[in-house]
Amino acid sequence: MTLRRALLCILLGLALAGPLPASVFGQAAPAAAPLDLEQPTWLYQWKYRSGDDPAWAAPEFNDADWTPIDLTPGPRFAAGPRLGLGWYRAEVSVANAWRLGIRPSHIVSACAYEAYANGQRIGQYGEIAPRPRFPNGRFQLPIPIPKEALRPDGRLVIAIRALERSELPDSSVAFLGIQIGNLDQLASKTQQQRAEAAQRDVFRLGFVFAFALFALYHLYLHGSLSLGRSKKGQAEYLWLGVLALGYAANSFSISDTAIDVTSQAARLTLNAASVHLQLISSVEFTFRLFRSPVPRWARWHQASQVACIIGTLALPSWLLIWRVNQPLFAASVLSLVLPLTLHIFRLARQGLVEARMLELSAGVIVAAELIQVGRIVFGTLGIGQEHWVRWLFHPLLNYSVDVSFGFFLLLMAGMVARRYRDEIEAVNRNLENAVATRTAEVRRQRDELERKNRDIEDSLRYAQTMQQVILPTLDSLRQTFAEAFILWKPRDIVSGDFYWFYREGGVSLLIVADCTGHGVPGAFMSFIGNDLLNQIVIERGIHDPARILTEIDAGVQRALKQSDQGLASVDDGMDIGVCRLDAAGVAFAGARLSLYVVSDGQVAEYPAARHPIGGRARKARKFESVAVAVAPDAMLYLTTDGFADQPNAAGKRFTTRSLAKALSEVATLPAARQQAALEAILAQHAGDAPQRDDITIIGARLGQPGLRHFNGGASTNHARS
C-alpha cells in the first residue's frame, strides 16, 4: 500500500469527523528578563491564599506564608486546586512609569475578580457578591492604575481577589496571570486581538452559515421527495444534510464568537456532540451512497456514538474532562476509520465511481488537516518563520479544512443529484416506453373498435334500409287520402316506431305502433309487429281493429314465449293504434295509443285501451273498436309518445296537452307545411337536449270525396275533446 493510502487509512476519520478540536499548544513563554514597561509584560509569579480578607490588599501585609505559584503557560497547569474565593499577590518595581494599566487573563466564564493596586481598588470583572456572575468573552479592556495609587519608590503591589469555579472536574484553575504595561499599549493590543478574532470569525461564520444552508437545503430535498410517497425519499440527501449540519455546529463551537457568547461547558458539549453526530451520519451516508446495507459492526459503532451523545448531554461534567474526552474521541474516530477506509478502497479498486469520488474528496480533507497539524507543530517548535515552511502560515490556509470540507460536500451533493437525475431519467424512459407500448395497444384497440363500429354501423344502415323498405310510402297514403304527411324521426339509426298501411277493395287500414325500446331492440320488435300484421290482415283477412289488436297481442306473446311458464322470455311489447276506413265509416281501436281528430280548430281524442300489446298478462285483455265521426276537411293524427315525452334543456317534457294544442294550430295548413311546422316546434322546445325517444306522427286529411265515402254517420260519443 502506498504512503498516500496509509495516510488516508489513518486520517480518513478526521476527514469525516470535521475540524480538529482546539489545541492546547501555545507559543513558548518569553524568557525571564528585568521588568521593562516599554512593552507590556506578563506577571506569572504569584503568591496565593484561599479565603477572604480585605486587609490582604494592603501593600504592607506580610504574605510570606502564602503559597508561591507559577502561572507560566504550559501543556498543563500544575499549581494545585485554587477554586473558590481566594487572593493573589505580586510585587513589582515600576519606577519612572506613567499611564500604567493591567490586563488580567483567565479562563472564559470561570472567574470573577476585583483588582487592587497598592491597596486601592482599581476595577473588577464580573461580580463576586452578593450574587456571583461569571461573564463570557475574551479580550477585556485593560484596567488603568491611577497615578495616586503609585508610590514614589516605584514599589507596586498588585492584589487580585478572585472567585474561581470549574465547569469540568479536571480543571483546577481559572486565573492565569496579568499583563502590565502602558495603558495605551494594552488597549491597542486588546483592540488588535479583537479585530483579528473578528476577522477570523467573518470567514469562519461565513462557512458555518454556508454549511447550515447546505444542510437545510438537503434536508428540505429529502422531505419534499419523501412527502406523499410510500417509500422514503433519497436518504443520501438526509444524511448528507445531517453531516453538513454536524460540521457547521462543530465549526461554530471553535469560533471566537462561540467563546464570547457561550460557556466553556456549552462549547465543549457542542463540539463533542457534533463530532459524534458526524461519525453517525458518515456511516449512513457512505453505505447509502454505495447502495449497500450497513454492516453490523457499523451499526454497533453508531449505537456507541448515540450513547456518547446521550452521555455527553446527561453527564457533561465527566465525559467532557480532558482525560476522558480525548481518548473517547480518538477511539470513536479510529474504530470507524480503519474498517471504513479499507471498505472504501476495496470498492474503489473494483471500479465503483462513488467510492473513487469519496476517496478523492476525503484525500483533499486529509491534506487540509495535515496542513493544520504542520502549522501547530512548526509553530510550537518556533520555526514557523523559516522560508521553507512560511507558506503554511498564510492567512488563507486558516480555512483550508473548511474549504476542503465544502469541496467534499459539493462533490457528494453533485454525485447524489446526478444519480437521482439518472434515476428520474431512467424512470421517465421506462414510463415513455410503457406509454408508447400502451399507446400502441390503445391505437390497436381503437382501430379494432372503429372497425367493429363501422361493421355495426354498416349493419345498422342495412337494417335501416330494410326497415324503410317495409314501411309504406307517402305516395300510397296520398292515393287514399286527400293529403297526408309522415313525420318519422328515429332516435338511433333504426327505430322502434313503425307504421303500416293496407288497402284492398274498399277497405283501408292505417296503423302506427311504438315498440318497447328503441334502436336495435325496438327495430326487432317492429319487424315482429310488421310480420304479424301481414299474417293477420293479409293472410287471414282480419280487418276489424279490435280483433287485429287481439290477434297481434296473442302473436307477440307466442313469438316472445311470454305465455310459457318457466321458459326464458322477454316482457316486451308495443303500443299500437289501428284506424280502419271503409264504406261503413271510420273505426278505431288502440292499445295505449290514441287517435286525434282535428276539425274546425277543435281536437277530439279517441282514447285507447290502457293495456299494451304483449307482455305477461294476469287476465284476458279486451279491445274495442269505436266509430269515428269525421267532418269536412278533418285531420286524423296517429302519434307515438316520443313527441310528447321529448324534454327540453331543463328536463321539462313537451306533454300530450301541448301536442294536442300544436295539432289544432297546424291542422288547417297543407300537410307538407304541417310536418315542417311540427318539426320546428319540436326543435324549438328541445333546444340542445338530445332526442329521448323515437318520434312518429302520421297526419291524413279525408277531403270531401273521401268524407262521403268513409263517413257512415257514426256518432261522436266515443270521442274526447
SULRA-V116327 format. One record per residue. N is the residue number from 1. SS is DSSP state (alpha for helix, beta for strand, coil for the rest). OMEGA is omega in whole degrees, 0 to 359 (none if undefined). Layout:
n=N ss=SS omega=OMEGA
n=N ss=SS omega=OMEGA
This chain:
n=1 ss=coil omega=183
n=2 ss=coil omega=179
n=3 ss=alpha omega=180
n=4 ss=alpha omega=177
n=5 ss=alpha omega=181
n=6 ss=alpha omega=178
n=7 ss=alpha omega=179
n=8 ss=alpha omega=179
n=9 ss=alpha omega=184
n=10 ss=alpha omega=192
n=11 ss=alpha omega=181
n=12 ss=alpha omega=178
n=13 ss=alpha omega=176
n=14 ss=alpha omega=180
n=15 ss=alpha omega=181
n=16 ss=alpha omega=185
n=17 ss=alpha omega=177
n=18 ss=coil omega=186
n=19 ss=coil omega=178
n=20 ss=coil omega=177
n=21 ss=coil omega=184
n=22 ss=coil omega=182
n=23 ss=coil omega=177
n=24 ss=coil omega=180
n=25 ss=coil omega=176
n=26 ss=coil omega=179
n=27 ss=coil omega=181
n=28 ss=coil omega=179
n=29 ss=coil omega=179
n=30 ss=coil omega=180
n=31 ss=coil omega=180
n=32 ss=coil omega=182
n=33 ss=coil omega=175
n=34 ss=coil omega=183
n=35 ss=coil omega=182
n=36 ss=coil omega=185
n=37 ss=coil omega=172
n=38 ss=coil omega=175
n=39 ss=coil omega=178
n=40 ss=coil omega=185
n=41 ss=beta omega=177
n=42 ss=beta omega=174
n=43 ss=beta omega=182
n=44 ss=coil omega=182
n=45 ss=beta omega=185
n=46 ss=beta omega=168
n=47 ss=beta omega=187
n=48 ss=beta omega=173
n=49 ss=beta omega=178
n=50 ss=beta omega=183
n=51 ss=coil omega=184
n=52 ss=coil omega=176
n=53 ss=coil omega=181
n=54 ss=alpha omega=181
n=55 ss=alpha omega=181
n=56 ss=alpha omega=178
n=57 ss=alpha omega=185
n=58 ss=coil omega=181
n=59 ss=coil omega=182
n=60 ss=coil omega=183
n=61 ss=coil omega=181
n=62 ss=coil omega=182
n=63 ss=coil omega=183
n=64 ss=coil omega=182
n=65 ss=coil omega=179
n=66 ss=coil omega=183
n=67 ss=beta omega=175
n=68 ss=beta omega=178
n=69 ss=beta omega=179
n=70 ss=beta omega=182
n=71 ss=coil omega=179
n=72 ss=coil omega=183
n=73 ss=coil omega=177
n=74 ss=coil omega=180
n=75 ss=coil omega=178
n=76 ss=coil omega=175
n=77 ss=coil omega=185
n=78 ss=coil omega=183
n=79 ss=coil omega=179
n=80 ss=coil omega=181
n=81 ss=coil omega=178
n=82 ss=coil omega=184
n=83 ss=coil omega=182
n=84 ss=beta omega=182
n=85 ss=beta omega=180
n=86 ss=beta omega=183
n=87 ss=beta omega=173
n=88 ss=beta omega=177
n=89 ss=beta omega=175
n=90 ss=beta omega=182
n=91 ss=beta omega=179
n=92 ss=beta omega=176
n=93 ss=beta omega=185
n=94 ss=coil omega=181
n=95 ss=coil omega=178
n=96 ss=coil omega=177
n=97 ss=coil omega=178
n=98 ss=coil omega=183
n=99 ss=coil omega=179
n=100 ss=beta omega=174
n=101 ss=beta omega=177
n=102 ss=beta omega=178
n=103 ss=beta omega=180
n=104 ss=beta omega=175
n=105 ss=beta omega=183
n=106 ss=beta omega=175
n=107 ss=coil omega=183
n=108 ss=coil omega=176
n=109 ss=coil omega=181
n=110 ss=coil omega=186
n=111 ss=beta omega=169
n=112 ss=beta omega=187
n=113 ss=beta omega=170
n=114 ss=beta omega=183
n=115 ss=beta omega=180
n=116 ss=beta omega=175
n=117 ss=beta omega=182
n=118 ss=coil omega=176
n=119 ss=coil omega=181
n=120 ss=beta omega=179
n=121 ss=beta omega=185
n=122 ss=beta omega=178
n=123 ss=beta omega=179
n=124 ss=beta omega=177
n=125 ss=beta omega=186
n=126 ss=coil omega=182
n=127 ss=beta omega=181
n=128 ss=coil omega=181
n=129 ss=coil omega=1
n=130 ss=coil omega=181
n=131 ss=coil omega=185
n=132 ss=coil omega=178
n=133 ss=beta omega=183
n=134 ss=coil omega=184
n=135 ss=coil omega=172
n=136 ss=coil omega=174
n=137 ss=coil omega=178
n=138 ss=coil omega=173
n=139 ss=coil omega=176
n=140 ss=coil omega=179
n=141 ss=coil omega=182
n=142 ss=coil omega=179
n=143 ss=beta omega=180
n=144 ss=beta omega=175
n=145 ss=coil omega=182
n=146 ss=coil omega=181
n=147 ss=alpha omega=182
n=148 ss=alpha omega=178
n=149 ss=alpha omega=182
n=150 ss=coil omega=180
n=151 ss=coil omega=180
n=152 ss=coil omega=182
n=153 ss=coil omega=178
n=154 ss=coil omega=180
n=155 ss=beta omega=181
n=156 ss=beta omega=177
n=157 ss=beta omega=179
n=158 ss=beta omega=179
n=159 ss=beta omega=179
n=160 ss=beta omega=173
n=161 ss=beta omega=190
n=162 ss=beta omega=170
n=163 ss=beta omega=186
n=164 ss=beta omega=177
n=165 ss=coil omega=178
n=166 ss=coil omega=176
n=167 ss=coil omega=180
n=168 ss=coil omega=185
n=169 ss=coil omega=184
n=170 ss=coil omega=180
n=171 ss=coil omega=181
n=172 ss=coil omega=182
n=173 ss=coil omega=173
n=174 ss=coil omega=179
n=175 ss=beta omega=187
n=176 ss=beta omega=180
n=177 ss=beta omega=179
n=178 ss=beta omega=172
n=179 ss=beta omega=182
n=180 ss=beta omega=180
n=181 ss=beta omega=179
n=182 ss=beta omega=185
n=183 ss=alpha omega=181
n=184 ss=alpha omega=179
n=185 ss=alpha omega=178
n=186 ss=alpha omega=179
n=187 ss=alpha omega=179
n=188 ss=alpha omega=178
n=189 ss=alpha omega=180
n=190 ss=alpha omega=179
n=191 ss=alpha omega=178
n=192 ss=alpha omega=179
n=193 ss=alpha omega=178
n=194 ss=alpha omega=180
n=195 ss=alpha omega=179
n=196 ss=alpha omega=179
n=197 ss=alpha omega=179
n=198 ss=alpha omega=178
n=199 ss=alpha omega=177
n=200 ss=alpha omega=184
n=201 ss=alpha omega=177
n=202 ss=alpha omega=180
n=203 ss=alpha omega=184
n=204 ss=alpha omega=180
n=205 ss=alpha omega=173
n=206 ss=alpha omega=176
n=207 ss=alpha omega=179
n=208 ss=alpha omega=180
n=209 ss=alpha omega=180
n=210 ss=alpha omega=180
n=211 ss=alpha omega=179
n=212 ss=alpha omega=177
n=213 ss=alpha omega=177
n=214 ss=alpha omega=181
n=215 ss=alpha omega=182
n=216 ss=alpha omega=180
n=217 ss=alpha omega=181
n=218 ss=alpha omega=172
n=219 ss=alpha omega=176
n=220 ss=alpha omega=178
n=221 ss=alpha omega=179
n=222 ss=alpha omega=180
n=223 ss=alpha omega=181
n=224 ss=alpha omega=178
n=225 ss=alpha omega=181
n=226 ss=alpha omega=186
n=227 ss=coil omega=175
n=228 ss=coil omega=179
n=229 ss=coil omega=178
n=230 ss=coil omega=177
n=231 ss=coil omega=178
n=232 ss=coil omega=178
n=233 ss=coil omega=181
n=234 ss=coil omega=181
n=235 ss=alpha omega=177
n=236 ss=alpha omega=179
n=237 ss=alpha omega=181
n=238 ss=alpha omega=187
n=239 ss=alpha omega=173
n=240 ss=alpha omega=176
n=241 ss=alpha omega=178
n=242 ss=alpha omega=178
n=243 ss=alpha omega=179
n=244 ss=alpha omega=179
n=245 ss=alpha omega=177
n=246 ss=alpha omega=179
n=247 ss=alpha omega=178
n=248 ss=alpha omega=179
n=249 ss=alpha omega=180
n=250 ss=alpha omega=180
n=251 ss=alpha omega=178
n=252 ss=alpha omega=184
n=253 ss=alpha omega=180
n=254 ss=coil omega=180
n=255 ss=coil omega=177
n=256 ss=alpha omega=178
n=257 ss=alpha omega=178
n=258 ss=alpha omega=179
n=259 ss=alpha omega=183
n=260 ss=alpha omega=188
n=261 ss=alpha omega=182
n=262 ss=coil omega=178
n=263 ss=coil omega=179
n=264 ss=alpha omega=181
n=265 ss=alpha omega=180
n=266 ss=alpha omega=179
n=267 ss=alpha omega=180
n=268 ss=alpha omega=177
n=269 ss=alpha omega=179
n=270 ss=alpha omega=180
n=271 ss=alpha omega=182
n=272 ss=alpha omega=182
n=273 ss=alpha omega=181
n=274 ss=alpha omega=177
n=275 ss=alpha omega=179
n=276 ss=alpha omega=178
n=277 ss=alpha omega=178
n=278 ss=alpha omega=178
n=279 ss=alpha omega=178
n=280 ss=alpha omega=183
n=281 ss=alpha omega=177
n=282 ss=alpha omega=179
n=283 ss=alpha omega=183
n=284 ss=alpha omega=182
n=285 ss=alpha omega=184
n=286 ss=alpha omega=184
n=287 ss=alpha omega=174
n=288 ss=alpha omega=175
n=289 ss=alpha omega=180
n=290 ss=coil omega=182
n=291 ss=coil omega=179
n=292 ss=coil omega=179
n=293 ss=coil omega=178
n=294 ss=coil omega=182
n=295 ss=coil omega=185
n=296 ss=alpha omega=181
n=297 ss=alpha omega=179
n=298 ss=alpha omega=177
n=299 ss=alpha omega=178
n=300 ss=alpha omega=177
n=301 ss=alpha omega=178
n=302 ss=alpha omega=179
n=303 ss=alpha omega=178
n=304 ss=alpha omega=179
n=305 ss=alpha omega=174
n=306 ss=alpha omega=177
n=307 ss=alpha omega=178
n=308 ss=alpha omega=179
n=309 ss=alpha omega=180
n=310 ss=alpha omega=179
n=311 ss=alpha omega=179
n=312 ss=alpha omega=180
n=313 ss=alpha omega=184
n=314 ss=alpha omega=184
n=315 ss=coil omega=182
n=316 ss=alpha omega=183
n=317 ss=alpha omega=180
n=318 ss=alpha omega=184
n=319 ss=alpha omega=179
n=320 ss=coil omega=179
n=321 ss=coil omega=191
n=322 ss=alpha omega=185
n=323 ss=alpha omega=175
n=324 ss=alpha omega=186
n=325 ss=alpha omega=184
n=326 ss=alpha omega=176
n=327 ss=alpha omega=180
n=328 ss=alpha omega=178
n=329 ss=alpha omega=181
n=330 ss=alpha omega=180
n=331 ss=alpha omega=181
n=332 ss=alpha omega=182
n=333 ss=alpha omega=185
n=334 ss=alpha omega=180
n=335 ss=alpha omega=175
n=336 ss=alpha omega=187
n=337 ss=alpha omega=189
n=338 ss=alpha omega=181
n=339 ss=alpha omega=182
n=340 ss=alpha omega=178
n=341 ss=alpha omega=178
n=342 ss=alpha omega=179
n=343 ss=alpha omega=180
n=344 ss=alpha omega=181
n=345 ss=alpha omega=179
n=346 ss=alpha omega=179
n=347 ss=alpha omega=178
n=348 ss=alpha omega=179
n=349 ss=alpha omega=178
n=350 ss=coil omega=175
n=351 ss=coil omega=179
n=352 ss=coil omega=185
n=353 ss=alpha omega=182
n=354 ss=alpha omega=179
n=355 ss=alpha omega=179
n=356 ss=alpha omega=178
n=357 ss=alpha omega=178
n=358 ss=alpha omega=178
n=359 ss=alpha omega=180
n=360 ss=alpha omega=183
n=361 ss=alpha omega=177
n=362 ss=alpha omega=177
n=363 ss=alpha omega=177
n=364 ss=alpha omega=180
n=365 ss=alpha omega=179
n=366 ss=alpha omega=178
n=367 ss=alpha omega=178
n=368 ss=alpha omega=178
n=369 ss=alpha omega=178
n=370 ss=alpha omega=176
n=371 ss=alpha omega=180
n=372 ss=alpha omega=177
n=373 ss=alpha omega=178
n=374 ss=alpha omega=178
n=375 ss=alpha omega=180
n=376 ss=alpha omega=184
n=377 ss=alpha omega=183
n=378 ss=alpha omega=177
n=379 ss=alpha omega=179
n=380 ss=alpha omega=180
n=381 ss=alpha omega=177
n=382 ss=coil omega=180
n=383 ss=coil omega=183
n=384 ss=coil omega=181
n=385 ss=coil omega=177
n=386 ss=coil omega=187
n=387 ss=coil omega=183
n=388 ss=coil omega=176
n=389 ss=coil omega=184
n=390 ss=alpha omega=181
n=391 ss=alpha omega=179
n=392 ss=alpha omega=186
n=393 ss=alpha omega=174
n=394 ss=coil omega=184
n=395 ss=alpha omega=182
n=396 ss=alpha omega=181
n=397 ss=alpha omega=173
n=398 ss=alpha omega=187
n=399 ss=alpha omega=182
n=400 ss=alpha omega=180
n=401 ss=alpha omega=179
n=402 ss=alpha omega=180
n=403 ss=alpha omega=181
n=404 ss=alpha omega=179
n=405 ss=alpha omega=174
n=406 ss=alpha omega=176
n=407 ss=alpha omega=178
n=408 ss=alpha omega=182
n=409 ss=alpha omega=181
n=410 ss=alpha omega=179
n=411 ss=alpha omega=179
n=412 ss=alpha omega=179
n=413 ss=alpha omega=178
n=414 ss=alpha omega=180
n=415 ss=alpha omega=179
n=416 ss=alpha omega=180
n=417 ss=alpha omega=178
n=418 ss=alpha omega=178
n=419 ss=alpha omega=181
n=420 ss=alpha omega=177
n=421 ss=alpha omega=179
n=422 ss=alpha omega=178
n=423 ss=alpha omega=179
n=424 ss=alpha omega=179
n=425 ss=alpha omega=178
n=426 ss=alpha omega=178
n=427 ss=alpha omega=179
n=428 ss=alpha omega=178
n=429 ss=alpha omega=178
n=430 ss=alpha omega=178
n=431 ss=alpha omega=179
n=432 ss=alpha omega=178
n=433 ss=alpha omega=179
n=434 ss=alpha omega=179
n=435 ss=alpha omega=179
n=436 ss=alpha omega=179
n=437 ss=alpha omega=180
n=438 ss=alpha omega=179
n=439 ss=alpha omega=178
n=440 ss=alpha omega=178
n=441 ss=alpha omega=178
n=442 ss=alpha omega=178
n=443 ss=alpha omega=179
n=444 ss=alpha omega=179
n=445 ss=alpha omega=178
n=446 ss=alpha omega=179
n=447 ss=alpha omega=179
n=448 ss=alpha omega=178
n=449 ss=alpha omega=179
n=450 ss=alpha omega=178
n=451 ss=alpha omega=179
n=452 ss=alpha omega=179
n=453 ss=alpha omega=176
n=454 ss=alpha omega=178
n=455 ss=alpha omega=179
n=456 ss=alpha omega=181
n=457 ss=alpha omega=177
n=458 ss=alpha omega=179
n=459 ss=alpha omega=179
n=460 ss=alpha omega=178
n=461 ss=alpha omega=177
n=462 ss=alpha omega=177
n=463 ss=alpha omega=177
n=464 ss=alpha omega=179
n=465 ss=alpha omega=179
n=466 ss=alpha omega=181
n=467 ss=alpha omega=179
n=468 ss=alpha omega=180
n=469 ss=alpha omega=183
n=470 ss=alpha omega=178
n=471 ss=coil omega=178
n=472 ss=coil omega=179
n=473 ss=coil omega=177
n=474 ss=alpha omega=179
n=475 ss=alpha omega=180
n=476 ss=alpha omega=177
n=477 ss=alpha omega=182
n=478 ss=alpha omega=176
n=479 ss=coil omega=181
n=480 ss=coil omega=184
n=481 ss=coil omega=179
n=482 ss=coil omega=174
n=483 ss=beta omega=182
n=484 ss=beta omega=173
n=485 ss=beta omega=178
n=486 ss=beta omega=174
n=487 ss=beta omega=183
n=488 ss=beta omega=184
n=489 ss=beta omega=175
n=490 ss=coil omega=175
n=491 ss=coil omega=177
n=492 ss=coil omega=183
n=493 ss=coil omega=175
n=494 ss=coil omega=190
n=495 ss=coil omega=172
n=496 ss=coil omega=173
n=497 ss=beta omega=171
n=498 ss=beta omega=177
n=499 ss=beta omega=188
n=500 ss=beta omega=180
n=501 ss=beta omega=181
n=502 ss=beta omega=177
n=503 ss=beta omega=177
n=504 ss=beta omega=182
n=505 ss=coil omega=180
n=506 ss=coil omega=182
n=507 ss=beta omega=175
n=508 ss=beta omega=177
n=509 ss=beta omega=176
n=510 ss=beta omega=187
n=511 ss=beta omega=173
n=512 ss=beta omega=182
n=513 ss=beta omega=176
n=514 ss=beta omega=182
n=515 ss=beta omega=178
n=516 ss=coil omega=180
n=517 ss=coil omega=177
n=518 ss=coil omega=184
n=519 ss=alpha omega=185
n=520 ss=alpha omega=179
n=521 ss=alpha omega=179
n=522 ss=alpha omega=180
n=523 ss=alpha omega=176
n=524 ss=alpha omega=179
n=525 ss=alpha omega=180
n=526 ss=alpha omega=177
n=527 ss=alpha omega=178
n=528 ss=alpha omega=180
n=529 ss=alpha omega=180
n=530 ss=alpha omega=180
n=531 ss=alpha omega=179
n=532 ss=alpha omega=178
n=533 ss=alpha omega=177
n=534 ss=alpha omega=180
n=535 ss=alpha omega=187
n=536 ss=alpha omega=188
n=537 ss=alpha omega=189
n=538 ss=alpha omega=185
n=539 ss=alpha omega=185
n=540 ss=coil omega=174
n=541 ss=coil omega=178
n=542 ss=coil omega=184
n=543 ss=coil omega=180
n=544 ss=coil omega=184
n=545 ss=alpha omega=182
n=546 ss=alpha omega=180
n=547 ss=alpha omega=176
n=548 ss=alpha omega=180
n=549 ss=alpha omega=180
n=550 ss=alpha omega=182
n=551 ss=alpha omega=181
n=552 ss=alpha omega=176
n=553 ss=alpha omega=179
n=554 ss=alpha omega=180
n=555 ss=alpha omega=178
n=556 ss=alpha omega=180
n=557 ss=alpha omega=178
n=558 ss=alpha omega=184
n=559 ss=alpha omega=182
n=560 ss=coil omega=177
n=561 ss=coil omega=182
n=562 ss=coil omega=180
n=563 ss=coil omega=181
n=564 ss=coil omega=180
n=565 ss=coil omega=175
n=566 ss=coil omega=179
n=567 ss=coil omega=178
n=568 ss=coil omega=181
n=569 ss=coil omega=176
n=570 ss=coil omega=184
n=571 ss=coil omega=183
n=572 ss=coil omega=179
n=573 ss=beta omega=181
n=574 ss=beta omega=167
n=575 ss=beta omega=188
n=576 ss=beta omega=174
n=577 ss=beta omega=184
n=578 ss=beta omega=179
n=579 ss=beta omega=180
n=580 ss=beta omega=178
n=581 ss=beta omega=177
n=582 ss=beta omega=183
n=583 ss=coil omega=181
n=584 ss=coil omega=179
n=585 ss=beta omega=181
n=586 ss=beta omega=179
n=587 ss=beta omega=184
n=588 ss=beta omega=170
n=589 ss=beta omega=183
n=590 ss=beta omega=173
n=591 ss=beta omega=180
n=592 ss=coil omega=175
n=593 ss=coil omega=188
n=594 ss=coil omega=175
n=595 ss=beta omega=177
n=596 ss=beta omega=176
n=597 ss=beta omega=182
n=598 ss=beta omega=179
n=599 ss=beta omega=180
n=600 ss=coil omega=177
n=601 ss=coil omega=179
n=602 ss=beta omega=181
n=603 ss=beta omega=175
n=604 ss=beta omega=180
n=605 ss=beta omega=174
n=606 ss=beta omega=189
n=607 ss=coil omega=179
n=608 ss=coil omega=175
n=609 ss=beta omega=185
n=610 ss=coil omega=178
n=611 ss=coil omega=183
n=612 ss=coil omega=173
n=613 ss=beta omega=180
n=614 ss=beta omega=183
n=615 ss=coil omega=181
n=616 ss=coil omega=182
n=617 ss=coil omega=178
n=618 ss=coil omega=178
n=619 ss=coil omega=183
n=620 ss=coil omega=180
n=621 ss=coil omega=180
n=622 ss=coil omega=177
n=623 ss=coil omega=181
n=624 ss=coil omega=174
n=625 ss=coil omega=179
n=626 ss=beta omega=177
n=627 ss=beta omega=182
n=628 ss=beta omega=177
n=629 ss=coil omega=181
n=630 ss=coil omega=179
n=631 ss=coil omega=177
n=632 ss=coil omega=180
n=633 ss=coil omega=178
n=634 ss=coil omega=177
n=635 ss=beta omega=174
n=636 ss=beta omega=180
n=637 ss=beta omega=169
n=638 ss=beta omega=186
n=639 ss=beta omega=172
n=640 ss=coil omega=183
n=641 ss=coil omega=184
n=642 ss=alpha omega=180
n=643 ss=alpha omega=184
n=644 ss=alpha omega=182
n=645 ss=alpha omega=182
n=646 ss=coil omega=179
n=647 ss=beta omega=172
n=648 ss=coil omega=183
n=649 ss=coil omega=179
n=650 ss=coil omega=179
n=651 ss=coil omega=181
n=652 ss=coil omega=180
n=653 ss=beta omega=177
n=654 ss=coil omega=176
n=655 ss=coil omega=179
n=656 ss=alpha omega=179
n=657 ss=alpha omega=179
n=658 ss=alpha omega=178
n=659 ss=alpha omega=179
n=660 ss=alpha omega=179
n=661 ss=alpha omega=179
n=662 ss=alpha omega=179
n=663 ss=alpha omega=180
n=664 ss=alpha omega=182
n=665 ss=alpha omega=184
n=666 ss=alpha omega=188
n=667 ss=coil omega=183
n=668 ss=coil omega=181
n=669 ss=coil omega=172
n=670 ss=coil omega=187
n=671 ss=alpha omega=182
n=672 ss=alpha omega=180
n=673 ss=alpha omega=175
n=674 ss=alpha omega=180
n=675 ss=alpha omega=181
n=676 ss=alpha omega=180
n=677 ss=alpha omega=179
n=678 ss=alpha omega=177
n=679 ss=alpha omega=179
n=680 ss=alpha omega=178
n=681 ss=alpha omega=179
n=682 ss=alpha omega=181
n=683 ss=alpha omega=180
n=684 ss=alpha omega=180
n=685 ss=alpha omega=186
n=686 ss=alpha omega=183
n=687 ss=coil omega=180
n=688 ss=coil omega=181
n=689 ss=coil omega=180
n=690 ss=coil omega=178
n=691 ss=coil omega=186
n=692 ss=coil omega=187
n=693 ss=coil omega=173
n=694 ss=coil omega=183
n=695 ss=beta omega=177
n=696 ss=beta omega=172
n=697 ss=beta omega=174
n=698 ss=beta omega=177
n=699 ss=beta omega=181
n=700 ss=beta omega=178
n=701 ss=beta omega=183
n=702 ss=coil omega=184
n=703 ss=alpha omega=185
n=704 ss=alpha omega=179
n=705 ss=alpha omega=180
n=706 ss=alpha omega=181
n=707 ss=alpha omega=179
n=708 ss=alpha omega=182
n=709 ss=alpha omega=187
n=710 ss=alpha omega=188
n=711 ss=coil omega=180
n=712 ss=coil omega=180
n=713 ss=coil omega=183
n=714 ss=coil omega=177
n=715 ss=coil omega=179
n=716 ss=coil omega=182
n=717 ss=coil omega=182
n=718 ss=coil omega=182
n=719 ss=coil omega=178
n=720 ss=beta omega=184
n=721 ss=coil omega=none
